[in-house]
Amino acid sequence: MSEPKVDIYTKFGCGYCVRAKRLLDEKGVDYEEFDITMGGPKRDEMRERAPGAMTVPQIFIGDTHVGGSDELHALEREGKLDPLLAG
């Protein structure tokens, strides 16, 4: 089974975004980053994928909407992030 695709929606100057990306980088996770600082179609896409989400980062692992940096780190603390990343 292949590893799920990881997407992260970010904005310039977002400390929570930096923190989330640092954790993914430390784990050697490849991810696609979408900078929605200026809005546009990717911000609309994020809102479609995560209805009601108004803050960044918004992180998706495969079809799973993880949420933001705090949720990502909570999964790591609970030992649930690695299995999710493994698919």
MITORMAR-37003 format. One record per atom (N, C-alpha, C): residue number from 1; residue in one letter; atom name; z, y, x. Coordinates in nm, 3 decimals. Example, Ala and Ser with C-alpha at 12.3 -4.5 7.8 and 13.67 -1.06 7.14 Angstrom:
% residues 2
[1 'A' 'N' [0.780 -0.569 1.319]]
[1 'A' 'CA' [0.780 -0.450 1.230]]
[1 'A' 'C' [0.780 -0.330 1.320]]
[2 'S' 'N' [0.708 -0.225 1.285]]
[2 'S' 'CA' [0.714 -0.106 1.367]]
[2 'S' 'C' [0.787 0.003 1.290]]
% end
This chain:
% residues 87
[1 'M' 'N' [0.000 -0.118 0.085]]
[1 'M' 'CA' [0.000 0.000 0.000]]
[1 'M' 'C' [0.000 0.124 0.089]]
[2 'S' 'N' [-0.083 0.220 0.056]]
[2 'S' 'CA' [-0.091 0.341 0.138]]
[2 'S' 'C' [0.018 0.440 0.098]]
[3 'E' 'N' [0.051 0.525 0.193]]
[3 'E' 'CA' [0.153 0.627 0.167]]
[3 'E' 'C' [0.100 0.727 0.066]]
[4 'P' 'N' [0.186 0.773 -0.024]]
[4 'P' 'CA' [0.141 0.870 -0.124]]
[4 'P' 'C' [0.111 1.006 -0.060]]
[5 'K' 'N' [0.021 1.078 -0.123]]
[5 'K' 'CA' [-0.014 1.213 -0.079]]
[5 'K' 'C' [0.104 1.306 -0.108]]
[6 'V' 'N' [0.132 1.394 -0.013]]
[6 'V' 'CA' [0.241 1.490 -0.029]]
[6 'V' 'C' [0.180 1.630 -0.035]]
[7 'D' 'N' [0.211 1.703 -0.141]]
[7 'D' 'CA' [0.166 1.842 -0.158]]
[7 'D' 'C' [0.288 1.931 -0.164]]
[8 'I' 'N' [0.276 2.049 -0.102]]
[8 'I' 'CA' [0.385 2.146 -0.109]]
[8 'I' 'C' [0.325 2.284 -0.132]]
[9 'Y' 'N' [0.373 2.350 -0.234]]
[9 'Y' 'CA' [0.330 2.486 -0.268]]
[9 'Y' 'C' [0.432 2.582 -0.209]]
[10 'T' 'N' [0.384 2.681 -0.133]]
[10 'T' 'CA' [0.473 2.771 -0.060]]
[10 'T' 'C' [0.430 2.916 -0.077]]
[11 'K' 'N' [0.517 3.006 -0.030]]
[11 'K' 'CA' [0.484 3.148 -0.020]]
[11 'K' 'C' [0.527 3.198 0.117]]
[12 'F' 'N' [0.459 3.300 0.165]]
[12 'F' 'CA' [0.490 3.361 0.293]]
[12 'F' 'C' [0.634 3.413 0.293]]
[13 'G' 'N' [0.706 3.387 0.401]]
[13 'G' 'CA' [0.840 3.440 0.417]]
[13 'G' 'C' [0.948 3.365 0.340]]
[14 'C' 'N' [0.916 3.250 0.288]]
[14 'C' 'CA' [1.011 3.171 0.207]]
[14 'C' 'C' [1.092 3.079 0.298]]
[15 'G' 'N' [1.220 3.108 0.311]]
[15 'G' 'CA' [1.308 3.026 0.393]]
[15 'G' 'C' [1.324 2.884 0.342]]
[16 'Y' 'N' [1.327 2.868 0.210]]
[16 'Y' 'CA' [1.338 2.734 0.153]]
[16 'Y' 'C' [1.213 2.652 0.183]]
[17 'C' 'N' [1.099 2.718 0.186]]
[17 'C' 'CA' [0.973 2.650 0.220]]
[17 'C' 'C' [0.978 2.599 0.364]]
[18 'V' 'N' [1.026 2.686 0.453]]
[18 'V' 'CA' [1.038 2.649 0.595]]
[18 'V' 'C' [1.131 2.529 0.610]]
[19 'R' 'N' [1.242 2.533 0.539]]
[19 'R' 'CA' [1.341 2.425 0.546]]
[19 'R' 'C' [1.282 2.292 0.496]]
[20 'A' 'N' [1.209 2.297 0.387]]
[20 'A' 'CA' [1.148 2.175 0.333]]
[20 'A' 'C' [1.042 2.120 0.427]]
[21 'K' 'N' [0.958 2.209 0.480]]
[21 'K' 'CA' [0.853 2.164 0.572]]
[21 'K' 'C' [0.914 2.107 0.700]]
[22 'R' 'N' [1.025 2.165 0.746]]
[22 'R' 'CA' [1.091 2.115 0.867]]
[22 'R' 'C' [1.136 1.971 0.847]]
[23 'L' 'N' [1.196 1.941 0.731]]
[23 'L' 'CA' [1.239 1.804 0.704]]
[23 'L' 'C' [1.119 1.709 0.702]]
[24 'L' 'N' [1.012 1.748 0.635]]
[24 'L' 'CA' [0.893 1.664 0.631]]
[24 'L' 'C' [0.835 1.645 0.771]]
[25 'D' 'N' [0.832 1.753 0.850]]
[25 'D' 'CA' [0.781 1.744 0.988]]
[25 'D' 'C' [0.866 1.650 1.072]]
[26 'E' 'N' [0.999 1.661 1.058]]
[26 'E' 'CA' [1.090 1.574 1.134]]
[26 'E' 'C' [1.068 1.428 1.100]]
[27 'K' 'N' [1.026 1.400 0.978]]
[27 'K' 'CA' [1.000 1.264 0.935]]
[27 'K' 'C' [0.858 1.219 0.969]]
[28 'G' 'N' [0.778 1.310 1.024]]
[28 'G' 'CA' [0.640 1.275 1.060]]
[28 'G' 'C' [0.548 1.261 0.939]]
[29 'V' 'N' [0.582 1.330 0.832]]
[29 'V' 'CA' [0.505 1.322 0.708]]
[29 'V' 'C' [0.387 1.418 0.713]]
[30 'D' 'N' [0.270 1.366 0.682]]
[30 'D' 'CA' [0.153 1.452 0.665]]
[30 'D' 'C' [0.158 1.508 0.524]]
[31 'Y' 'N' [0.137 1.638 0.513]]
[31 'Y' 'CA' [0.138 1.700 0.380]]
[31 'Y' 'C' [0.031 1.808 0.376]]
[32 'E' 'N' [-0.009 1.839 0.255]]
[32 'E' 'CA' [-0.102 1.948 0.234]]
[32 'E' 'C' [-0.025 2.065 0.176]]
[33 'E' 'N' [-0.037 2.180 0.243]]
[33 'E' 'CA' [0.035 2.299 0.202]]
[33 'E' 'C' [-0.060 2.394 0.130]]
[34 'F' 'N' [-0.013 2.447 0.019]]
[34 'F' 'CA' [-0.090 2.545 -0.058]]
[34 'F' 'C' [-0.009 2.673 -0.063]]
[35 'D' 'N' [-0.059 2.777 0.003]]
[35 'D' 'CA' [0.009 2.907 0.005]]
[35 'D' 'C' [-0.033 2.984 -0.120]]
[36 'I' 'N' [0.067 3.010 -0.207]]
[36 'I' 'CA' [0.037 3.078 -0.333]]
[36 'I' 'C' [0.094 3.221 -0.333]]
[37 'T' 'N' [0.113 3.276 -0.213]]
[37 'T' 'CA' [0.168 3.410 -0.201]]
[37 'T' 'C' [0.092 3.511 -0.286]]
[38 'M' 'N' [-0.039 3.502 -0.284]]
[38 'M' 'CA' [-0.123 3.597 -0.356]]
[38 'M' 'C' [-0.165 3.545 -0.493]]
[39 'G' 'N' [-0.102 3.439 -0.539]]
[39 'G' 'CA' [-0.136 3.385 -0.671]]
[39 'G' 'C' [-0.262 3.302 -0.664]]
[40 'G' 'N' [-0.346 3.315 -0.763]]
[40 'G' 'CA' [-0.474 3.247 -0.766]]
[40 'G' 'C' [-0.468 3.109 -0.829]]
[41 'P' 'N' [-0.579 3.035 -0.814]]
[41 'P' 'CA' [-0.592 2.907 -0.883]]
[41 'P' 'C' [-0.489 2.803 -0.840]]
[42 'K' 'N' [-0.443 2.806 -0.716]]
[42 'K' 'CA' [-0.342 2.709 -0.672]]
[42 'K' 'C' [-0.207 2.735 -0.737]]
[43 'R' 'N' [-0.174 2.861 -0.763]]
[43 'R' 'CA' [-0.050 2.890 -0.836]]
[43 'R' 'C' [-0.061 2.836 -0.979]]
[44 'D' 'N' [-0.176 2.857 -1.039]]
[44 'D' 'CA' [-0.199 2.803 -1.174]]
[44 'D' 'C' [-0.188 2.650 -1.173]]
[45 'E' 'N' [-0.245 2.589 -1.069]]
[45 'E' 'CA' [-0.238 2.443 -1.055]]
[45 'E' 'C' [-0.093 2.397 -1.044]]
[46 'M' 'N' [-0.014 2.468 -0.963]]
[46 'M' 'CA' [0.128 2.433 -0.947]]
[46 'M' 'C' [0.199 2.439 -1.082]]
[47 'R' 'N' [0.172 2.543 -1.159]]
[47 'R' 'CA' [0.237 2.560 -1.289]]
[47 'R' 'C' [0.195 2.451 -1.388]]
[48 'E' 'N' [0.072 2.403 -1.373]]
[48 'E' 'CA' [0.027 2.293 -1.459]]
[48 'E' 'C' [0.098 2.163 -1.420]]
[49 'R' 'N' [0.113 2.143 -1.290]]
[49 'R' 'CA' [0.176 2.020 -1.241]]
[49 'R' 'C' [0.327 2.021 -1.263]]
[50 'A' 'N' [0.386 2.140 -1.260]]
[50 'A' 'CA' [0.532 2.154 -1.276]]
[50 'A' 'C' [0.559 2.263 -1.378]]
[51 'P' 'N' [0.541 2.231 -1.506]]
[51 'P' 'CA' [0.562 2.332 -1.611]]
[51 'P' 'C' [0.701 2.395 -1.600]]
[52 'G' 'N' [0.704 2.525 -1.606]]
[52 'G' 'CA' [0.831 2.597 -1.599]]
[52 'G' 'C' [0.874 2.633 -1.459]]
[53 'A' 'N' [0.810 2.576 -1.358]]
[53 'A' 'CA' [0.847 2.606 -1.220]]
[53 'A' 'C' [0.797 2.745 -1.183]]
[54 'M' 'N' [0.889 2.829 -1.141]]
[54 'M' 'CA' [0.852 2.966 -1.105]]
[54 'M' 'C' [0.886 2.997 -0.959]]
[55 'T' 'N' [0.955 2.905 -0.892]]
[55 'T' 'CA' [0.996 2.928 -0.754]]
[55 'T' 'C' [0.924 2.832 -0.660]]
[56 'V' 'N' [0.928 2.865 -0.533]]
[56 'V' 'CA' [0.873 2.778 -0.430]]
[56 'V' 'C' [0.984 2.743 -0.333]]
[57 'P' 'N' [0.969 2.633 -0.261]]
[57 'P' 'CA' [0.855 2.542 -0.269]]
[57 'P' 'C' [0.861 2.454 -0.394]]
[58 'Q' 'N' [0.746 2.402 -0.429]]
[58 'Q' 'CA' [0.738 2.294 -0.527]]
[58 'Q' 'C' [0.671 2.179 -0.453]]
[59 'I' 'N' [0.738 2.065 -0.454]]
[59 'I' 'CA' [0.696 1.952 -0.372]]
[59 'I' 'C' [0.661 1.834 -0.462]]
[60 'F' 'N' [0.549 1.772 -0.429]]
[60 'F' 'CA' [0.502 1.654 -0.502]]
[60 'F' 'C' [0.477 1.543 -0.401]]
[61 'I' 'N' [0.531 1.426 -0.431]]
[61 'I' 'CA' [0.505 1.307 -0.351]]
[61 'I' 'C' [0.435 1.209 -0.443]]
[62 'G' 'N' [0.306 1.191 -0.418]]
[62 'G' 'CA' [0.225 1.113 -0.511]]
[62 'G' 'C' [0.226 1.182 -0.645]]
[63 'D' 'N' [0.256 1.109 -0.750]]
[63 'D' 'CA' [0.264 1.165 -0.885]]
[63 'D' 'C' [0.403 1.216 -0.920]]
[64 'T' 'N' [0.496 1.204 -0.826]]
[64 'T' 'CA' [0.634 1.244 -0.851]]
[64 'T' 'C' [0.657 1.390 -0.815]]
[65 'H' 'N' [0.705 1.467 -0.911]]
[65 'H' 'CA' [0.743 1.605 -0.884]]
[65 'H' 'C' [0.887 1.603 -0.833]]
[66 'V' 'N' [0.904 1.630 -0.705]]
[66 'V' 'CA' [1.036 1.628 -0.643]]
[66 'V' 'C' [1.115 1.751 -0.683]]
[67 'G' 'N' [1.049 1.866 -0.687]]
[67 'G' 'CA' [1.116 1.992 -0.712]]
[67 'G' 'C' [1.109 2.077 -0.586]]
[68 'G' 'N' [1.221 2.142 -0.553]]
[68 'G' 'CA' [1.223 2.231 -0.439]]
[68 'G' 'C' [1.292 2.172 -0.317]]
[69 'S' 'N' [1.327 2.260 -0.225]]
[69 'S' 'CA' [1.389 2.219 -0.100]]
[69 'S' 'C' [1.523 2.150 -0.123]]
[70 'D' 'N' [1.605 2.203 -0.212]]
[70 'D' 'CA' [1.736 2.143 -0.238]]
[70 'D' 'C' [1.721 2.000 -0.290]]
[71 'E' 'N' [1.626 1.978 -0.378]]
[71 'E' 'CA' [1.604 1.845 -0.434]]
[71 'E' 'C' [1.551 1.750 -0.326]]
[72 'L' 'N' [1.463 1.800 -0.240]]
[72 'L' 'CA' [1.409 1.718 -0.131]]
[72 'L' 'C' [1.523 1.674 -0.038]]
[73 'H' 'N' [1.609 1.767 -0.001]]
[73 'H' 'CA' [1.721 1.734 0.087]]
[73 'H' 'C' [1.822 1.642 0.018]]
[74 'A' 'N' [1.839 1.657 -0.112]]
[74 'A' 'CA' [1.928 1.567 -0.185]]
[74 'A' 'C' [1.875 1.424 -0.181]]
[75 'L' 'N' [1.744 1.408 -0.198]]
[75 'L' 'CA' [1.684 1.274 -0.188]]
[75 'L' 'C' [1.710 1.214 -0.051]]
[76 'E' 'N' [1.699 1.296 0.052]]
[76 'E' 'CA' [1.723 1.250 0.189]]
[76 'E' 'C' [1.868 1.204 0.206]]
[77 'R' 'N' [1.962 1.284 0.159]]
[77 'R' 'CA' [2.104 1.249 0.169]]
[77 'R' 'C' [2.137 1.120 0.095]]
[78 'E' 'N' [2.070 1.098 -0.017]]
[78 'E' 'CA' [2.096 0.980 -0.101]]
[78 'E' 'C' [2.020 0.856 -0.054]]
[79 'G' 'N' [1.939 0.872 0.052]]
[79 'G' 'CA' [1.862 0.759 0.102]]
[79 'G' 'C' [1.743 0.723 0.016]]
[80 'K' 'N' [1.699 0.816 -0.069]]
[80 'K' 'CA' [1.589 0.788 -0.161]]
[80 'K' 'C' [1.455 0.846 -0.116]]
[81 'L' 'N' [1.457 0.933 -0.014]]
[81 'L' 'CA' [1.333 0.998 0.027]]
[81 'L' 'C' [1.239 0.901 0.098]]
[82 'D' 'N' [1.289 0.825 0.193]]
[82 'D' 'CA' [1.202 0.734 0.268]]
[82 'D' 'C' [1.131 0.634 0.179]]
[83 'P' 'N' [1.200 0.570 0.083]]
[83 'P' 'CA' [1.127 0.479 -0.006]]
[83 'P' 'C' [1.019 0.551 -0.089]]
[84 'L' 'N' [1.048 0.673 -0.131]]
[84 'L' 'CA' [0.950 0.749 -0.208]]
[84 'L' 'C' [0.828 0.781 -0.122]]
[85 'L' 'N' [0.853 0.816 0.004]]
[85 'L' 'CA' [0.743 0.848 0.095]]
[85 'L' 'C' [0.662 0.723 0.134]]
[86 'A' 'N' [0.726 0.609 0.132]]
[86 'A' 'CA' [0.659 0.484 0.169]]
[86 'A' 'C' [0.568 0.432 0.057]]
[87 'G' 'N' [0.591 0.484 -0.064]]
[87 'G' 'CA' [0.509 0.440 -0.176]]
[87 'G' 'C' [0.567 0.317 -0.236]]
% end
